[in-house]
Amino acid sequence: MTVTVELKQRMNSPVMIHPDAMQALLALGKSAHNPSVPLTTLMLVELRASQVNGCSVCVDMHSRDLKKHGEPDDKIFAVAAWRDNPIFNGAERAALALTEALTRLADSRDGVPDDVWEEAARHYDQKALATLLIAIGNINVWNRLNVGIRQVVGIWKG
């Protein structure tokens, strides 16, 4: 039995209503896409934050981006359960842990626990850490905008 659910977006995207916000978020995202962190790691971070936040639009988009950049399906499918899958290397694990901590700030008394930060700092220098923090912050903004308006997957594609 197939159940069809009609999903309806609440309003136009705030970044379409405020184009300056769109330009600012795109510029922030572009600043995070620099050589200090591998592009695929940034895409894994974007996918994981989007999964945690329940942003179906970004989950769809970043899964497809990872696929286009040559990441295997096994790795893309495993992002939601990265802790239990050896396909991720140490640096990717550190970035994903940092992503979860920053995305779920209220879940920890310390915000980002020291062990999570120290592991990330073991794999990334200050420029790379700054890049990760900007990328994680940026995707969380996009997730919150999309979830807030109930952005429907596929509509943004045109």
CORTAGI-V107292 format. One record per backbone hydrogen bond with DSSP energy under -1.0 kcal/mol. CO is the residue of the C=O (numbers start at 1). NH is the residue of the N-H. If there is no record, write none. Layout:
CO,NH + CO,NH
//
This chain:
13,16 + 13,17 + 14,18 + 18,21 + 18,22 + 19,23 + 20,24 + 21,25 + 22,26 + 23,27 + 24,28 + 25,29 + 26,30 + 27,31 + 28,32 + 32,34 + 34,37 + 38,42 + 39,43 + 40,44 + 41,45 + 42,46 + 43,47 + 44,48 + 45,49 + 46,50 + 47,51 + 48,52 + 49,53 + 50,55 + 54,56 + 55,59 + 56,60 + 57,61 + 58,62 + 59,63 + 60,64 + 61,65 + 62,66 + 63,67 + 64,68 + 65,69 + 66,71 + 67,70 + 72,76 + 73,77 + 74,78 + 76,79 + 78,81 + 79,82 + 81,84 + 82,85 + 85,88 + 89,93 + 90,94 + 91,95 + 92,96 + 93,97 + 94,98 + 95,99 + 96,100 + 97,101 + 98,102 + 99,103 + 100,104 + 104,107 + 105,108 + 108,111 + 110,112 + 113,117 + 114,118 + 115,119 + 116,120 + 117,121 + 118,122 + 120,124 + 125,129 + 126,130 + 127,131 + 128,132 + 129,133 + 130,134 + 131,135 + 132,136 + 133,137 + 134,138 + 135,139 + 136,140 + 137,141 + 138,142 + 139,143 + 140,144 + 141,145 + 142,146 + 143,147 + 144,148 + 145,149 + 146,151 + 149,10 + 152,155 + 155,158
//
